[in-house]
Amino acid sequence: MTHVPAGPRSAARSRRHRGRRGVVRNAPLRTHWLLLSVLLLTLCAALLIQGYTQHMFGISDDSAPSRPGPAGRVPAAVAHGGPVIDAAAVPARTARPRPHTIALTFDDGPDPVWTPKILAVLRRHHVHATFFVVGTQVAAHPELVRRILADGHQIGIHTFTHADLGAVPGWQRSLELREAQLALAGATGRTSSLLRPPYSSVNDALDDREWTAVRDAGRDGYLTVLTTLDSEDWQRPGVDRIVANATPHGTGGQILLMHDAGGDRSQTVAALDRLLPRLTARGFTFGTVSDTVGIRQPMSRATARDHWLGVGLLATLTGSAWALRVLGWLLYAAGGLAVLRAIAVVIAAKRHVRGRGVPWGDPVTAPVSVIVPAYNESAGIEAAVRSLLASDHPVEIIVVDDGSTDGTADLVESLRLPYVRVIRQRNAGKPAALNTGIAAATCDLLVMVDGDTVFEPDAVRLLVQPFADPRVGAVSGNAKVINRRGLLGRWQHIEYVVGFNLDRRLFDLAECMPTVPGAVGAFRREALLRVGGVSDATLAEDTDLTMALCRDGWRVVYEEDAVAWTEAPASLGALWRQRYRWCYGTLQAMWKHRGAMVQTGAAGKLGRRGLVYLLLFQVLLPLLAPVVDVFAVYGLVFLDPVRILGLWLGFLVLQAAMGAYAFRLDGERTGPLWSLPLQQFVYRQLMYLVVIQSVVTAVAGSRLRWQRMERYGSLRVPPRPVEYAPVPQPQPVPAPEPGGPTHIADAWAYEARSATGADDVTYLRSGETPGLGGGDRQAGPWDQDGGR
């Protein structure tokens, strides 16, 4: 047992470190959640507005609703009276256009294509008309409404969303008329008392429901304008047919219905150009509704309140339209990134599998120092240490107790296991514990393992084989979740197998591995020395260290057969804290090593491949992914739910296919994949929020404190799920005999010499100074500090 104090240089360096950063906010932010909530509510409101205005009703053919219904409450004076109805009067009054006059009316506009063409025809023939406008169209094209008025035409209301007033409840009828009036006031500063209900026609077609709507509108001050002559241009029957339908059979006054929006109105434009001179030649005159009927001017100046409310309404509708447009762009981006990632990782995994059987070189049999940083790991440290000691490769185990308060060090010492050393130090964090272990290690190859991880017997041996290639500086192993029971455990198991391991195969192939996980990773001592050991500048010390190795020119590879089992968080709160630290630390490491983007060689591969991949698929894609869910909900409510469900199922099938392939590569049973659909509703949302929280925290300049995960004592050495072909290996080290070697390297060399009779076996003698390995090795900068 060794006690390592925090050296004076470490303390001084820590003070200088704080001095450089100045005052640091360690408390978690709260205001950004308020801001995020406000943005989310604003987005939801914008989508609701857009969904209601664009998809609840919408412009359709005038014959769309089915009209049959009782008409017993419709007054006879209305049913057989004129097309202009004053329902507020008692009894209701009606009016007709004067003989030889035609009130030309256009519904459903304004339309940016057809309204200007119809205005041009009217201007050419010196004719004025009445345009019944839809509020949403007014909001979309306010300049056209102003142009209609500027040309001397009249405007009436055609509801806000082209809703069937007879089919909606009273509150919605009031909303439709009020919002349409505000849209007109906001666009022109004027209001109108003329109303044409959508899908209306002649007087005797009114039923009781429609009469109720007409009567309610009359109480609000509206004159309802029906028709006497329907050109039926909405059916697009041809120019000749439209002209024939619009031609009166006698000399009585008419209110003629045509359309300037709602579809292709080219036939309407052509028919109008032919109809106007023909009817003029027959002695008819054209005018607005008020001119032909002889009523007072229906348009008046809007109050200042209504005008500004209308301006606000137009701005809201414009903003909601842009929000939906941007949402659509983000949806395409998210979908494209998801498909691109799926294609990339599957292709890379296939190529990685094909190269798996190629040996790295001669078998690596050199002993390994295993460093186990431990802080309050008493729940699982015994299982972790015993699994390492059972390795079929020579190991020494160094447990660095980083100021534990639960008796972790005492527990390990009480086991009295051979080749296991315990080093105690005051609590200084995981990077400091790792550096202490590196300084005390005696071997050239180091394995770093978390205290909540157990190794397979062959994991160490397989993990160090890539070091046969002198270019390899670090090796990532395959971490698996041991506590898989329950939905949360299954979801994390899926993420480890599908997300982490598929990505590592791609990173290995592209030579840009960004992370060797702290749970199972091996390192070459020389590589660690060259980058200055493990830095405490980020919360993701494993990612920071791996990126530093890549930038130093070392290759980092993935050995999927080196399996270790780790405890995953068993509660949503613990999972949040773990992933928040991981994500925030990764962002810190990416920013710290951003210079790799412009470097060459191995550093350039990390920057332009690894960092770009992380930015796109681990930062940007999670930030965009909620767009898919928001749009899915929007689509289910306002769009075609069958199509939306089909798209969602398509993405789910893509994820399931990736999962099945990744599980097969890892030798795992595909049973847990049944929970994949449920993962979309809870787990994935949590991961989105983690990324959002991390990005906001990073942008705000706040720092997180180290957050340790709760241990559950579920560690054990599970049976290996896949059987691999045996490889000839040296036998495990027996316990040291009295008078025999006491150092792990001595023991293995002693056994090798005894078995072979060789006299030229060189090994480290236990009397040599351990330091960074004894002999003629160079001391690292942390030796004088007593640990970082």
C-alpha angles and dihedrals in degrees: 000000000000130000116212116193123206102263124230092246090055091051092046091047089050090052091048089048091054091045092056092051095043119201110000124198109226097168114099116256121251104175094067091060088053089049091047091050091050091049091048093050090047091051092048091049091049091050092048091051092047092045093050096044098043108028111023093075119343131174115303138154116307090240094055100104118065106240110189111123141127117288102189095122095051108105114242090231088060098040091053099027137088125305095249108077128194099194093173092070120089106255100021115255132210136194137201133208115259118262117278091021129110124196103210110210132184124197138201100025170153099090121177092223107036106027093064090049092050090047089053091053092048091048091050091054095039093239129147123209143176120251118202103204132200113231096229090052090050089053091049096046110021092155090064092054090052089049091053091055092044090057090056098256128137128242130213134179122262095179126268102272102014090260122172099250093200092057101047128076121263096258090054092049089054091047092050093052096040094050092046090051091049091050089054091046092050093049100042110008088240135104131205134212094202118103132182112186113222115255091018123136133163128354099255090055092067115114129193096271093051092046089054089055092047092049093049090049090051090055088055090054101263128140109214114223117202126173139253098190126039118196088196088216087148087075091054092222094164135279096276093051092049091051091049093049091049096050115098117230094215139016099272120124116265142197104213121205120215134149134235096184143021098086141333106350099174090115090052092053093049093045092049092053089053098039100053098061092040094055092040088057089054090056100261122139125206129220147139123292093259093047096050096041095041101234129138121278106285096203123082139167114279120238116255090249093054092044094055092041086053092049089052091048092052091049091049093050092047091049093048090050090052090046091055091045092051089045089055092051091049090048091056090046093050092046092047093049092048093051092043092052092048092052093045097049095044093050091045092048092053092051091045091054092051091056096044096094095055109105119232092223135280114358113274109233100160114127119261133219111221114204118202113187107201134189115170092335098143091124094067110007095100093054090046095050095043091051090052092048089053091060117129088225127074109266141168115204123215115189110195109199106206099203097300117187098196099069097261094147093044090052094053093046091050090059090065091206119175119251092014119121128186122209119189124204137164113269107280104145136267097290090055091049091051092049090050089053092048090052092050097044119107102197133081092229119061131193119198118202134173119242091243095059134091123200130221111242092254097038097098093046093049092043094059099043094091088063087079082084106073090211092065113096101169140013128207118214130205112268116199131190113249100187098061100149117115128028095283092053092048092049092052090046089055091048093050094049100037104029108031102032098042089050091050091054089054092046091049092051092047092044092233105108106169100187138035101190118240089229096066123005138129128209139189110238092223090056092051092050093052093055094043100252127274114342124217093204093105137034091236097064092166092056092044092050093047093050090049090054092050091050089050090060100259121135117233117202140185123238106191094184093062097090127190128174121224137182115250124204112279098204135049091241093054091045090051092052093047096047092042089057092044094049095043091046091049090052089050091050092047091052093045092053098037088118088076088076091076099034128099134230120019092346091055091051089054092047103042096033110024100034093042090050092050091047093050102038106024099036112019098036094051089047090052097039095081086062088068092054094044091049091046091057090044090050094048090054103037109015135045105310093197092057093045092050089048092054092047091049089049091057090045092052089050091052092045091051091050089047094051091049093048092047091051091051090050094046092242128144112251094223096106090059090080086079093057095098091052089049089067093064103048116006097043092048090053091052090051091053091048091056093045091049092047094049093047092047091049093047090048090055096238124145128220125223120230110278115202119208119236114251121225104190094240095129119124136139102266124201113271109259093213130042114224128197110269118252121205106257137173115263120262117270115265120223111279115267124223108277091013130109116303100192122080093233090048091051095052093044090046091053092045092051092046091051097046102030089227119156097193099067110127121203141155115275117225091235093065119102109264098208102127093342107312127249117065099335117134116251115242124232092257094061093082092045097054091236137334 
